[in-house]
Structures are given as structure tokens and as C-alpha cells.
Amino acid sequence: MNGRRLALTALVLAGCASVMVLRGAAGAVPPPDPTEMSGAPAAAVIAGPGRVEAATEEVEIGPELSGKLAAVLVDEGDEVAAGQVLARLEEGDHRARVVAAEARLRVAVAERERLENGARPEERREARAVAEQAEAGLEHARVDLERKRRLFAEGVIAKDDLDRAERDWRVAVARRAETAERLATIDSAARADELVRAEAQVALARATLDEMRAVLAKAIVRAPMAGVVLRRHKRTGESVSLDSLDSAIVTMADTRSLRVRVDVDERDVAAVRVGQSAWVTADAYGETRFEGRVIRVGAMLGRKNVRTDEPAEKVDTKVLETLVELAPGTRLPIGLRVDAFLVR
């Protein structure tokens, strides 16, 4: 009795196991192929994972000077125009240097004009009057010397009186020569070497002013292109240093047009070409297709760029990096992972 019961139990268990195996074989569903999900035959498209990026690479924008941020005028998500002010550094020191350079330029220009214009009219009249006075003094000394010579010849005056008169005459001659030279100097034009030096001083002062103004302008950080601020790294009041690796204030990119960087498996690279139609889908947008076309095909195979985070994903697969430009007006978040399909 016990033997027959054990045999019956064994047959039931074997039958259950067979049913489970048959059900498993009949109901097993392979993972869905992305091409079938897209509604296109597998042979008609090349599928691969991709990531949305801007038409331009992400650009980290920082100052050209070290200093403290007086204001950061944009936030993440802001659309900015080319040349728009993004941030300002404190500029008090730089503005003071500009004022000092402007003053030095005015001094240099005044010195050059003085040389070009010569002496003032008042100085010319004064020098001429002094020269006339010296001429009159010389004439007086000459007349007095002649008179003293006659008197000495007649024995009326002593030799000392004649010597004194001759000395006064020589002093008068030297005085007239001195005043004549001064008048000629004042009336003459500036020397060529003096004018060249004065012109060089003006040029140096003007160059210094231009340099100080350029430095002052660098205290204002402007957008190099139109685009969207993706990240803001610094806030008002923080310091930035050119010696630091994290001197960027914001990161931005031109998102007026988008593209997708697709990893094409090495088995499909022969069918990829520039200009072929493509579209992408994303889980967040359901079955919505975003149309595009291939604009660039890589020249060398490499490792995968886009990870799906699946545990069984092979990360050492060789892929060909391909760029798909999305249709104008497409709006997707930068960095979004998508499924890309290229029409063969």
C-alpha cells in the first residue's frame, strides 16, 4: 500500500513539472526590440541609444580677471543674447587706474603743445624788454669808457677809474649777449628731438590709458553667444581666481537647435551615412517621434558613450559615434537619454 502511494506521488510531481516547462516555453516573451516598438521593421532601421545635446558644446564662461563678484545677473534656464552682461566684478581699483591714466595723458598732451606753440606772448615781450635794456646798458658803458679814456689821457682821472669803466663795459657786452641768446631761444621753434620725445610720451600715456580701459572692461562678463544658461556655479559676493580650476561663473550652450549623439553598434556601421533620415523617442514623451537627419559620422570606433543603466549591459561594445540633427523647433532637455532610429 505504501509503495503504491509513493509511486503515485512521483507521477503527479513529474506531471506538474512537465506542465510548468510547457507553460514556460509557450509564454516566454523575449525583450521587446526597439525597432518593433517604433513601428518600423527591424531591417529598415538602425537603432541605438543616444543623448540630447546642444548644437554647440557646453561652454564654461568665467572672468578674465580675478576678483570678487559684485553681481551675477542670470540664473539657470535663462535665455541670453550674444553680448548680454552675465556678471560684474568689483571694479573700484580698475576705475581708479583709468582716472590716473587719463590724467597722465592730459599732462603729456599739454607738454607737447607747449613745445609746439613755443613761449607765451608775455614771455616773449619780457625777453625782448630785457634785451633792449641790456643794449641800452652797453651803449651807456661804451660812452662812459670813451669819456674816461680822454680824461685819463689828459691826466684828470686815475688809472683805477679807467679800469673800472673798461670792466663795466665788458660786463655790459656779456649781458647783452646773454639777453640776446635768451630772446633767440624763446623765439625759436622746438627742436626735432624734443618734439619726438614729447610725441612718444603722449603715445605711451594713450597706450596706458587704453590698457587700463581694457582691464576695466574685463570686469564685465558677457555672453559670447546666444543660448541658455545651463548651470550657475557662482553667486554674488563669491571670489573668482584665474589660478583656480573652478573659476567658471556659468555654463551655457546654444539650444536654438538640438542634436543627438548616437552610439551605432559596429555591426551596423556600413549602413550609416550623412544625410539619412532619423528620429528619436524618449520614455518621458511616450510614442512621440522627434524627426532629424544624420549630419556627421565618426571615423573611428570607440567605447559606448551612452549607458542605459541596465545590469546586463555590455560596456565594452564597440560603437561608431554618429550625430543626428533634430528638426528646427524641437525642444528637449539637454542630456536626455533617447532611443535613436536611423533609416537605412
Sine and cosine of phi, psi and omega as CSV:
sin_phi,cos_phi,sin_psi,cos_psi,sin_omega,cos_omega
0.00,0.00,-0.74,0.68,0.01,-1.00
-0.91,0.42,-0.59,0.81,-0.01,-1.00
-0.91,0.42,-0.66,0.75,0.00,-1.00
-0.93,0.38,-0.56,0.83,0.03,-1.00
-0.91,0.41,-0.66,0.75,0.01,-1.00
-0.91,0.41,-0.64,0.77,0.01,-1.00
-0.91,0.42,-0.64,0.77,0.01,-1.00
-0.90,0.43,-0.65,0.76,0.03,-1.00
-0.89,0.46,-0.64,0.77,0.01,-1.00
-0.91,0.42,-0.62,0.79,0.01,-1.00
-0.92,0.39,-0.64,0.77,0.01,-1.00
-0.89,0.45,-0.71,0.71,0.00,-1.00
-0.89,0.45,-0.64,0.77,0.02,-1.00
-0.91,0.42,-0.64,0.77,0.02,-1.00
-0.91,0.42,-0.65,0.76,0.03,-1.00
-0.88,0.47,-0.67,0.74,0.00,-1.00
-0.89,0.45,-0.64,0.77,0.01,-1.00
-0.91,0.42,-0.66,0.75,0.03,-1.00
-0.88,0.48,-0.68,0.74,-0.01,-1.00
-0.89,0.45,-0.65,0.76,0.01,-1.00
-0.90,0.43,-0.69,0.73,-0.01,-1.00
-0.91,0.43,-0.67,0.74,0.02,-1.00
-0.90,0.44,-0.66,0.75,0.01,-1.00
-0.89,0.45,-0.64,0.77,-0.01,-1.00
-0.94,0.35,-0.60,0.80,-0.05,-1.00
-0.98,0.19,-0.52,0.85,-0.10,-0.99
-0.99,-0.16,-0.06,1.00,-0.02,-1.00
-0.92,0.40,0.78,-0.63,0.00,-1.00
-0.90,-0.44,0.86,-0.51,-0.01,-1.00
-0.92,0.38,0.37,-0.93,0.03,-1.00
-0.84,0.55,0.67,-0.74,-0.04,-1.00
-0.89,0.46,0.70,-0.71,0.07,-1.00
-0.98,0.20,0.73,-0.68,-0.04,-1.00
-0.87,0.49,-0.50,0.87,0.01,-1.00
-0.94,0.35,-0.58,0.81,0.05,-1.00
-0.94,0.35,-0.62,0.79,0.04,-1.00
-0.89,0.45,-0.51,0.86,-0.04,-1.00
-0.98,0.19,-0.16,0.99,0.02,-1.00
1.00,0.04,0.17,0.99,-0.01,-1.00
-0.90,-0.44,0.53,-0.84,0.05,-1.00
-0.88,0.48,0.55,-0.84,-0.04,-1.00
-0.86,0.51,-0.56,0.83,-0.04,-1.00
-0.97,0.24,-0.23,0.97,-0.11,-0.99
-1.00,-0.02,-0.27,0.96,-0.07,-1.00
-0.72,-0.69,0.34,-0.94,0.16,-0.99
-0.93,-0.36,0.83,-0.55,-0.06,-1.00
-0.95,-0.30,0.54,-0.84,0.05,-1.00
-0.21,-0.98,0.42,-0.91,0.04,-1.00
-0.97,0.26,0.47,-0.88,0.01,-1.00
-0.53,-0.85,0.12,-0.99,0.01,-1.00
-0.67,-0.74,0.70,-0.71,-0.02,-1.00
-0.97,0.23,0.69,-0.73,0.07,-1.00
-0.59,-0.80,0.22,-0.97,0.00,-1.00
-0.97,0.25,0.28,-0.96,0.03,-1.00
-0.88,0.47,-0.51,0.86,0.10,-1.00
-0.96,-0.28,0.36,-0.93,0.11,-0.99
-0.91,0.41,0.42,-0.91,0.08,-1.00
-0.90,0.43,0.74,-0.68,-0.08,-1.00
-0.90,-0.43,0.84,-0.55,0.10,-1.00
-1.00,0.03,0.82,-0.57,-0.09,-1.00
-0.93,-0.38,0.84,-0.54,0.02,-1.00
-0.74,-0.67,0.05,-1.00,-0.01,-1.00
-0.99,0.16,0.29,-0.96,0.11,-0.99
-0.99,-0.11,0.05,1.00,0.03,-1.00
-0.74,-0.67,0.43,-0.90,0.17,-0.99
-1.00,0.06,0.53,-0.85,0.02,-1.00
0.30,-0.95,-0.16,-0.99,0.00,-1.00
-0.98,-0.21,0.66,-0.75,-0.02,-1.00
-0.97,0.24,0.88,-0.48,0.07,-1.00
-0.98,0.19,-0.50,0.87,0.01,-1.00
-0.27,-0.96,0.66,-0.75,0.21,-0.98
-0.92,-0.38,0.89,-0.45,-0.26,-0.97
-0.99,-0.16,0.02,1.00,-0.02,-1.00
-0.77,-0.64,0.32,-0.95,0.04,-1.00
-0.76,-0.66,0.17,-0.99,-0.02,-1.00
-0.88,0.48,0.71,-0.70,-0.01,-1.00
1.00,-0.06,-0.17,0.99,0.00,-1.00
-0.95,0.31,0.68,-0.73,0.14,-0.99
-1.00,0.02,0.74,-0.67,-0.06,-1.00
-0.80,-0.60,0.46,-0.89,0.04,-1.00
-0.99,-0.10,0.35,-0.94,0.05,-1.00
-0.88,0.48,0.76,-0.65,-0.01,-1.00
1.00,0.03,-0.11,0.99,-0.01,-1.00
-0.92,0.39,0.59,-0.81,0.00,-1.00
-0.96,0.29,0.83,-0.56,0.02,-1.00
-0.99,-0.14,-0.60,0.80,-0.05,-1.00
-0.35,-0.94,0.31,-0.95,0.04,-1.00
-0.74,-0.67,0.68,-0.73,0.15,-0.99
-1.00,-0.03,0.40,-0.92,0.12,-0.99
-0.88,0.47,0.75,-0.66,-0.20,-0.98
-0.82,-0.57,0.25,0.97,-0.05,-1.00
-0.84,0.54,-0.75,0.67,-0.02,-1.00
-0.89,0.45,-0.68,0.73,-0.03,-1.00
-0.92,0.39,-0.60,0.80,0.02,-1.00
-0.92,0.38,-0.59,0.81,0.03,-1.00
-0.91,0.42,-0.61,0.79,0.03,-1.00
-0.92,0.40,-0.56,0.83,0.06,-1.00
-0.90,0.43,-0.70,0.72,0.00,-1.00
-0.88,0.48,-0.68,0.73,0.02,-1.00
-0.90,0.44,-0.66,0.75,0.01,-1.00
-0.91,0.42,-0.60,0.80,0.05,-1.00
-0.89,0.45,-0.64,0.77,0.02,-1.00
-0.91,0.42,-0.67,0.74,0.02,-1.00
-0.90,0.44,-0.58,0.82,0.03,-1.00
-0.92,0.40,-0.66,0.75,0.02,-1.00
-0.89,0.45,-0.63,0.78,0.03,-1.00
-0.90,0.44,-0.71,0.71,-0.02,-1.00
-0.90,0.43,-0.65,0.76,0.02,-1.00
-0.91,0.42,-0.66,0.75,0.00,-1.00
-0.89,0.45,-0.65,0.76,0.00,-1.00
-0.91,0.41,-0.65,0.76,0.04,-1.00
-0.90,0.44,-0.68,0.73,0.01,-1.00
-0.91,0.42,-0.57,0.82,0.03,-1.00
-0.89,0.45,-0.67,0.75,0.03,-1.00
-0.92,0.38,-0.65,0.76,-0.01,-1.00
-0.93,0.37,-0.62,0.79,-0.06,-1.00
-1.00,0.09,-0.32,0.95,-0.05,-1.00
0.98,0.22,-0.28,-0.96,-0.06,-1.00
-0.95,0.32,0.34,-0.94,0.05,-1.00
-0.96,0.29,0.38,-0.92,0.03,-1.00
-0.83,0.56,-0.61,0.80,0.00,-1.00
-0.89,0.45,-0.65,0.76,0.02,-1.00
-0.92,0.40,-0.61,0.79,0.03,-1.00
-0.90,0.43,-0.70,0.71,-0.01,-1.00
-0.91,0.43,-0.63,0.78,0.02,-1.00
-0.90,0.44,-0.71,0.70,-0.01,-1.00
-0.90,0.43,-0.61,0.80,0.02,-1.00
-0.92,0.39,-0.65,0.76,0.02,-1.00
-0.90,0.43,-0.66,0.75,0.02,-1.00
-0.91,0.42,-0.63,0.78,0.02,-1.00
-0.91,0.42,-0.65,0.76,0.03,-1.00
-0.91,0.41,-0.61,0.79,0.04,-1.00
-0.90,0.43,-0.65,0.76,0.02,-1.00
-0.91,0.41,-0.61,0.79,0.04,-1.00
-0.89,0.46,-0.67,0.74,0.02,-1.00
-0.91,0.42,-0.63,0.77,0.02,-1.00
-0.90,0.43,-0.60,0.80,0.03,-1.00
-0.91,0.41,-0.67,0.74,0.01,-1.00
-0.89,0.45,-0.66,0.75,0.04,-1.00
-0.89,0.46,-0.68,0.73,-0.01,-1.00
-0.92,0.40,-0.57,0.82,0.02,-1.00
-0.92,0.40,-0.72,0.69,0.01,-1.00
-0.88,0.47,-0.68,0.73,-0.02,-1.00
-0.91,0.42,-0.60,0.80,-0.01,-1.00
-0.92,0.39,-0.67,0.74,0.01,-1.00
-0.89,0.46,-0.65,0.76,0.00,-1.00
-0.91,0.42,-0.66,0.75,-0.02,-1.00
-0.92,0.39,-0.55,0.84,0.04,-1.00
-0.91,0.42,-0.66,0.75,0.03,-1.00
-0.91,0.41,-0.69,0.72,-0.01,-1.00
-0.90,0.43,-0.61,0.79,0.02,-1.00
-0.92,0.38,-0.61,0.79,0.04,-1.00
-0.90,0.43,-0.52,0.86,0.01,-1.00
-1.00,0.08,-0.06,1.00,0.02,-1.00
0.98,0.19,0.32,0.95,-0.05,-1.00
-0.99,0.11,-0.60,0.80,-0.04,-1.00
-0.88,-0.47,0.27,-0.96,-0.02,-1.00
-1.00,0.09,0.21,-0.98,0.02,-1.00
-0.89,0.45,-0.53,0.85,0.01,-1.00
-0.89,0.46,-0.61,0.79,0.02,-1.00
-0.92,0.40,-0.62,0.78,0.04,-1.00
-0.92,0.39,-0.66,0.75,0.02,-1.00
-0.89,0.45,-0.62,0.79,0.02,-1.00
-0.90,0.43,-0.64,0.77,0.00,-1.00
-0.92,0.40,-0.64,0.77,0.04,-1.00
-0.91,0.41,-0.61,0.79,0.03,-1.00
-0.91,0.41,-0.67,0.74,0.03,-1.00
-0.89,0.46,-0.59,0.81,0.02,-1.00
-0.92,0.39,-0.68,0.73,0.01,-1.00
-0.90,0.43,-0.63,0.78,0.06,-1.00
-0.88,0.47,-0.65,0.76,0.00,-1.00
-0.91,0.42,-0.62,0.78,0.05,-1.00
-0.89,0.46,-0.70,0.71,0.01,-1.00
-0.91,0.42,-0.62,0.79,0.00,-1.00
-0.91,0.43,-0.68,0.74,0.03,-1.00
-0.89,0.45,-0.65,0.76,0.02,-1.00
-0.89,0.45,-0.64,0.77,0.00,-1.00
-0.90,0.44,-0.74,0.67,-0.03,-1.00
-0.93,0.37,-0.54,0.84,0.04,-1.00
-0.92,0.40,-0.65,0.76,0.04,-1.00
-0.91,0.42,-0.67,0.74,0.01,-1.00
-0.89,0.45,-0.68,0.74,0.01,-1.00
-0.89,0.45,-0.65,0.76,0.01,-1.00
-0.92,0.40,-0.61,0.79,0.02,-1.00
-0.91,0.42,-0.70,0.71,-0.01,-1.00
-0.92,0.40,-0.62,0.79,-0.03,-1.00
-0.98,0.22,-0.35,0.94,-0.09,-1.00
-0.98,0.19,0.38,-0.92,0.06,-1.00
-0.97,0.23,0.31,-0.95,0.01,-1.00
-0.91,0.42,0.51,-0.86,0.04,-1.00
-0.93,0.36,0.46,-0.89,-0.05,-1.00
-0.88,0.47,-0.66,0.75,-0.03,-1.00
-0.92,0.40,-0.56,0.83,0.05,-1.00
-0.92,0.38,-0.65,0.76,0.03,-1.00
-0.91,0.41,-0.64,0.77,0.02,-1.00
-0.89,0.45,-0.68,0.73,0.01,-1.00
-0.90,0.43,-0.68,0.74,0.00,-1.00
-0.90,0.43,-0.64,0.76,0.02,-1.00
-0.91,0.42,-0.61,0.79,0.03,-1.00
-0.91,0.41,-0.62,0.79,0.03,-1.00
-0.90,0.43,-0.62,0.79,0.04,-1.00
-0.91,0.41,-0.71,0.71,0.00,-1.00
-0.89,0.46,-0.66,0.75,0.02,-1.00
-0.89,0.45,-0.70,0.71,0.00,-1.00
-0.90,0.43,-0.63,0.78,0.01,-1.00
-0.93,0.37,-0.64,0.77,0.03,-1.00
-0.90,0.43,-0.64,0.77,0.04,-1.00
-0.89,0.46,-0.66,0.75,0.04,-1.00
-0.90,0.44,-0.70,0.72,0.03,-1.00
-0.87,0.50,-0.65,0.76,0.02,-1.00
-0.89,0.45,-0.71,0.71,-0.01,-1.00
-0.91,0.42,-0.61,0.80,0.05,-1.00
-0.92,0.39,-0.61,0.79,0.03,-1.00
-0.91,0.41,-0.65,0.76,0.04,-1.00
-0.90,0.44,-0.67,0.74,0.03,-1.00
-0.87,0.48,-0.65,0.76,0.00,-1.00
-0.90,0.43,-0.49,0.87,0.00,-1.00
-0.95,0.32,-0.21,0.98,0.07,-1.00
-0.95,0.30,-0.19,0.98,0.06,-1.00
-0.96,-0.26,0.86,-0.52,-0.02,-1.00
-0.99,-0.12,0.86,-0.52,-0.05,-1.00
-0.90,-0.43,0.39,-0.92,0.04,-1.00
-0.96,0.28,0.80,-0.61,0.00,-1.00
-0.97,0.25,-0.19,0.98,-0.05,-1.00
-0.35,-0.94,0.20,-0.98,0.12,-0.99
-0.98,0.19,0.58,-0.81,0.00,-1.00
0.15,-0.99,-0.38,-0.93,-0.05,-1.00
-0.82,-0.57,0.65,-0.76,0.07,-1.00
-0.97,0.23,0.91,-0.42,-0.01,-1.00
-1.00,0.07,-0.63,0.78,0.00,-1.00
-0.59,-0.81,0.56,-0.83,0.14,-0.99
-0.91,-0.42,0.87,-0.50,-0.10,-1.00
-1.00,-0.10,-0.45,0.89,-0.09,-1.00
-0.83,-0.55,0.40,-0.92,0.05,-1.00
-0.83,-0.56,0.25,-0.97,0.01,-1.00
-0.83,0.55,0.72,-0.69,0.02,-1.00
0.99,-0.14,-0.32,0.95,0.02,-1.00
-0.98,0.21,0.44,-0.90,0.02,-1.00
-0.99,-0.12,0.54,-0.84,0.07,-1.00
-0.82,-0.58,0.59,-0.81,-0.02,-1.00
-0.72,-0.69,0.70,-0.72,0.03,-1.00
-0.94,0.35,-0.31,0.95,0.02,-1.00
-0.99,0.14,-0.16,0.99,-0.03,-1.00
-1.00,-0.08,0.48,-0.88,0.01,-1.00
-0.98,0.18,-0.28,0.96,-0.03,-1.00
-0.93,-0.36,0.76,0.65,-0.02,-1.00
-1.00,0.06,-0.04,1.00,-0.02,-1.00
-0.91,0.41,0.65,-0.76,0.05,-1.00
-1.00,-0.06,-0.71,0.70,0.04,-1.00
-0.63,-0.77,0.32,-0.95,0.18,-0.98
-0.88,-0.47,0.75,-0.66,-0.02,-1.00
-0.65,-0.76,0.23,-0.97,0.03,-1.00
-0.43,-0.90,0.36,-0.93,0.04,-1.00
-1.00,0.06,0.96,-0.29,-0.05,-1.00
-0.97,-0.24,0.26,0.97,0.04,-1.00
-0.90,0.43,-0.46,0.89,0.15,-0.99
-0.71,-0.70,0.57,-0.82,-0.07,-1.00
-0.89,-0.46,0.38,-0.92,0.09,-1.00
-0.61,-0.79,0.26,-0.96,-0.01,-1.00
-0.84,-0.54,0.77,-0.64,0.07,-1.00
-1.00,-0.05,0.93,-0.37,-0.14,-0.99
-0.96,-0.27,0.65,-0.76,0.12,-0.99
-1.00,-0.10,0.95,-0.30,0.02,-1.00
-1.00,-0.09,0.81,-0.59,-0.02,-1.00
-0.87,0.48,0.55,-0.84,-0.06,-1.00
-0.87,0.49,-0.38,0.93,0.02,-1.00
-0.95,0.32,-0.31,0.95,-0.09,-1.00
-0.94,-0.33,0.05,1.00,-0.16,-0.99
-0.90,0.43,-0.46,0.89,-0.04,-1.00
-0.92,0.39,-0.37,0.93,-0.06,-1.00
-0.99,-0.13,0.06,1.00,-0.04,-1.00
-1.00,-0.09,0.71,-0.71,0.01,-1.00
-0.48,-0.88,0.41,-0.91,0.04,-1.00
-0.93,0.37,0.70,-0.71,0.06,-1.00
0.99,-0.16,-0.22,0.98,-0.04,-1.00
-0.96,0.29,0.51,-0.86,-0.03,-1.00
-0.93,0.36,0.43,-0.90,0.00,-1.00
-0.41,-0.91,0.27,-0.96,0.16,-0.99
-0.47,-0.88,0.29,-0.96,0.01,-1.00
-0.74,-0.67,0.44,-0.90,0.12,-0.99
-0.75,-0.66,0.36,-0.93,0.02,-1.00
-0.63,-0.78,0.57,-0.82,-0.02,-1.00
-0.83,0.56,-0.60,0.80,-0.07,-1.00
-0.93,0.38,-0.33,0.94,-0.07,-1.00
-0.92,-0.40,0.26,0.97,0.07,-1.00
0.89,0.46,-0.74,-0.67,-0.05,-1.00
-1.00,0.01,0.11,0.99,-0.03,-1.00
-0.89,0.45,0.75,-0.66,0.05,-1.00
-0.99,-0.17,0.66,-0.75,0.09,-1.00
-0.91,-0.42,0.93,-0.36,-0.14,-0.99
-0.97,0.24,0.40,-0.92,0.04,-1.00
-0.19,-0.98,-0.20,-0.98,0.03,-1.00
-0.48,-0.87,0.43,-0.90,-0.01,-1.00
-0.97,0.24,0.80,-0.59,0.00,-1.00
-0.92,-0.39,-0.27,0.96,0.01,-1.00
-0.39,-0.92,0.65,-0.76,0.03,-1.00
-0.85,-0.52,0.76,-0.66,-0.03,-1.00
-0.89,0.45,0.33,-0.94,-0.02,-1.00
-0.97,-0.26,-0.10,1.00,-0.06,-1.00
-0.57,-0.82,0.68,-0.74,0.07,-1.00
-0.95,0.31,0.49,-0.87,0.02,-1.00
-0.44,-0.90,-0.16,-0.99,0.01,-1.00
-0.98,0.19,0.28,-0.96,-0.03,-1.00
-0.89,0.45,0.64,-0.77,0.07,-1.00
-0.99,-0.15,-0.49,0.87,-0.08,-1.00
-0.94,-0.34,0.83,-0.56,0.02,-1.00
-0.97,-0.23,0.62,-0.79,0.01,-1.00
-1.00,-0.08,-0.11,0.99,-0.02,-1.00
0.92,0.39,0.23,0.97,0.08,-1.00
-0.97,0.23,0.69,-0.72,-0.03,-1.00
-0.86,0.51,-0.55,0.83,-0.06,-1.00
-1.00,0.00,0.14,0.99,-0.06,-1.00
-0.92,0.38,0.68,-0.73,0.07,-1.00
-1.00,0.01,0.86,-0.51,-0.07,-1.00
-1.00,-0.07,-0.16,0.99,-0.02,-1.00
-0.99,-0.14,0.20,0.98,0.01,-1.00
-0.92,0.38,0.68,-0.73,0.04,-1.00
-0.99,0.14,0.75,-0.66,-0.03,-1.00
-0.73,-0.68,0.33,-0.94,0.08,-1.00
-0.93,-0.36,0.87,-0.50,-0.03,-1.00
-0.95,0.30,0.81,-0.59,-0.05,-1.00
-0.75,-0.66,0.66,-0.75,-0.01,-1.00
-0.96,-0.27,0.76,-0.65,0.07,-1.00
-0.90,-0.43,0.84,-0.54,0.07,-1.00
-1.00,0.02,0.83,-0.56,-0.01,-1.00
-0.98,0.17,0.37,-0.93,-0.05,-1.00
-0.88,0.48,0.54,-0.84,0.02,-1.00
-0.83,0.56,0.63,-0.77,0.00,-1.00
1.00,-0.02,-0.15,0.99,0.03,-1.00
-0.92,0.39,0.72,-0.69,-0.01,-1.00
-0.82,-0.57,0.94,-0.34,0.05,-1.00
-0.68,-0.73,0.48,-0.88,0.02,-1.00
-0.91,0.41,0.65,-0.76,0.08,-1.00
-0.91,0.42,0.72,-0.69,0.02,-1.00
1.00,-0.04,-0.07,1.00,0.00,-1.00
-0.91,0.42,0.74,-0.67,0.08,-1.00
-0.99,0.12,0.71,-0.70,-0.06,-1.00
-0.70,-0.71,0.22,-0.97,0.17,-0.99
-0.98,-0.20,0.83,-0.56,-0.04,-1.00
-0.96,-0.29,0.59,-0.81,-0.01,-1.00
-0.74,-0.67,0.84,-0.54,0.00,-1.00
-0.95,-0.32,0.81,-0.59,0.00,-1.00
-0.96,0.28,0.79,-0.62,-0.03,-1.00
-0.93,0.36,0.00,0.00,0.00,0.00
